[in-house]
Amino acid sequence: MTEFDGIVIGAGHNGLTLAAYLTRAGLRVAVVEKNAHAGGGCTTAEPILPGYRCNLHSNFYMGFRHSPLVGDLELHRFGFSYIDPPVQQAAAFRDGTCIVIHKDIERTCRSLARFSRRDADTFRYLHDRYGVQMRPLLTSLQYNAPLAPEELAGRLSGPQGAEMLAHSRHDLFGVIRRYFEDERVISLFSSYMHVVTAENQPGAGMLFPLLFSNVTGFALPVGGSSAFTAALQRVVDYGGGVVATGSEVREIVTRGGRATGVRLADGSELTARHFVASGIDATTTMHLTGADHFPVDVRRKLDSWHWGSHSLVTLHLALRDAPTYRAAAFDPDIARAFNIFFGMDDIAQVEQCFADCAANRFPRTLMGNGACNSKLDPTYAPHGGHSAFWWPFAPYELDPAGDPSWEAGRKHYTGRLLSIWREYADNLTDGNVLGSHLFTPEDVERLNTNMVRGAVRMGAYIPGQLGINRPHPLLSGTRTPVTGLYLCGSSTGNGGGINGAPGYIAANAIIDDLALAAPWTRVPAPEWAA
């Protein structure tokens, strides 16, 4: 079978989301994936010991309960569920104190008030503003094609809309300093903003409302992140689609200015009657199609795509007992927290970490976040055992003048990360640690070649790569200059993270272009009136 209504390149969660929606609309879709398994950034493996499951990329499903995918695609019927932890996040500090973020806003504010009453009141205000009042608007912005700045400003009328847009005048650290006063509170939220590979550039403050709206919205996929894409694949199979792994696309075939199929590495060709959609990065998509199909300014932008100044290095541990944090003496609720930050005590250390990453130096301040998933979901480890990880920020490549390469220094770097973790968790002894696995920025790229230079979200979040500029105003709505060719990957507008927005937006665009009726209720267009 070589002829389909449409072909999707890449079986990551966005490509599978698009395919799942379009099979629901009655189209026969083929998804072709280079790797031997589907999933992309939703990969779960057992690299240490049998039964100790590690999410190698995505783990914290930010704001996932607001995604239309779960209901539209009835993912519960296809084996997907998630846990919404009551204690969402925490930050542990070297002086033995900690901040704990609960689903319960009152408990969160009590935790913050131990450091600053003003910061607790600010958190309450911001949570009410962006986590409650403007949450429907933020969801609409995420699941509709990005708007040009002037159109966005026109739709966000009134003082609250103006307040939200005013964040674009600041960099990320400037916004955090504007709102909060205590150094530990500032360091927590500064670190949190960078988890999505945002960079501290002027204008990046525009990310703050959406990111803050999700600060109490982290979820854990039951059974591993791969359970999400496995469920999407089942939706595609149920709708008569095909997911073909081990199938590398070497060319997007065009005839008469229209995308008509793909040519695979083995020389075979698959034909698409109506569309080809790419879930991989926009730069590779352009070159698979032929750069001459794209205007010069698009080519220039995609060929100079900023993948990011930092990546992540992850230490996975197989444990007898879950980590116990010394800060539990200050606040016992840290023992129940899902996402835990540590390594930084003030904003100067945060800034130093990212300066080292930009200089290709192993960070003098190792800081980041992690979790012990098996405490929430026992399927992540064998009975009685635990699986935990910590992913500090790190550069993709290391300057050989100062540091050994990731591969040559794998044992050394494993020891460095574990030694820092032990400063906070007092039971990570040799007797408790059954085994470890270091997943480096180079490993990120090896597993997913479109995560170039360890770019876990397929491109940094900087003003020139946000909204309508992601990846370019001509492409951000998922359509391209080539008729029938669409983008649906994380380097597209609203992309990055596990939310399915690019796949969802592309599905709606294709349905419109084919004049088909959508068997789902669309997320409303963004609108805010005072």
C-alpha positions, 0 to 999 in steps of 0.5 A: 500500500503506497498511496494515502490521503496524507503522509506525516513525517515523524511519529513524535507526539505532534505527528501522531496527534495530527494523524489521529485527528485526521483519521477521525475525519475519515482520511487514510493517513500514513505516519513514517518514522526514521527510528525503530520505535514511535514516540520521539520525545515521548520515549521511555526506556530501561537503561539501568536495570529491568523494570526501572523505567526512565522517561528520557525526554518529556516527563512533566506534562505542563498544563496538559489538563487544558489540552483538547486532545484527551477528550477529542481523541478519547485517549482514555479508551486507548490506554492513556491516563495521567496523575495530577499530583496535589503537591506540584513543585518544590525548591530545596536550598543548601541552608536546609529550607525549601519552598513547596508549591501545592495545588492548594493555593492557601498552602502554597502561600503559607510556604512562600510567606515563610520567606516573604509575605509580599511574595505570597500575596504576589503569587496569589494575585498572579495565580488568580490572574493567569491560572484562573481568570485568563486561563481560557484565553491562554488556552485559546492562544496556544491551540490556534495559529499565532497572531501578528502582534498588531492583531493580538493587541487588538483582540486583547482589549482592556487593562488586563490584556494590556497588562499581559502584553506589557511583559514583552517589554522585559527579559525573563529575569526582569519580570521575575525581579519585578514581581518577587523580592526574596532571593530564594523565591526569585531563584525558584521561578527563574529556574522554572522559566528556563525549564522550557529552554527559554533564554533571558533575552529582551522580549522573552518576558512575554512567555511569563503569563503562559508559563506561570499559568501552568505552575500548578498544572504539572502531570505525570503520564501513567506507565511512562511518557511513551504511554501517551504516544502509544495511545495516539498510535492506537487511535491512528490504527483504529481509524485505519491509518498506518505507522511505519517505523524504520522508514527514513524520508530522504525527499519530500516529492513535489510536482508542479509546486505541490507536495505529492509524497515522500521518497524513502531511504530504500528508494521507494515512494509513498504517494499523498493524494491531499497533503504531506505534513512534517512533524520534524524541524522546519529547517530539515523539512525545507531541505527535504523539499528543496530550499528553492521552494521557499523565499530567500528570507525564510531560507535565511531564517531557517538556516540560522535557526537558534537551537539554544544556548543550553541543553540538559544532562540527566542523571537517572538512578535505580534506587532501593528507597526514594530520595529523602531531602534534608529540607523535610525538617523545614517543611515535610511536604517536600517529601510529597512534591512531584517536581523538585528544583535544587542546586541554586540559592540565588539569582547570581548562581542561576545567571552563572549557570547559564553563562557557563552553558553559553561558554561551553563550560561545564557549569560551576553551579549545577542546577535543575529539577527532577522527580522520583516518578515511582513515588506517584506511580509504582509502575515506574519501578519493580515492587519495593524499588524506585526510579528517580532522575535529575536534569541540570542545565548543561551545554551541548558541547564542552570546550576541550580546553577546560572539560573532557567531552561528554563521552570521555568524561561520562563517569566523571560527570555522573559522579559530579551530578550525584555528589551535588544531589547528595548535598540535598538528599541524605540517603543516596548512599552507595547501598541505596543506589543500585545503578545509574545512567547519564543521558547527555545532550549528545544522547538527546540528539542521537535519539532524536536527530531533529533535536539538533545540539540537544535542543529538547524543544527543537529550538530556543524560546527567544523573541525571534522564535516565538509566536508568529516568528516560530519559525517564520511569519510565512510558516507559523500557521503550519502552511508553507509556500508549497501547496499541500505541505504543512508543518506540525512539529515543535519548531512551529508556532506554539510548539515545544513541550508536550501539548500537541498544539502544532499537530492540532493546529495543522489538523484544523488547517488541513480540514479547512483546506480540504473543505471537510467537516471536523468531528470535534469542537474547535478551541475558540479563537482567542478573544479578551474583553475587559 
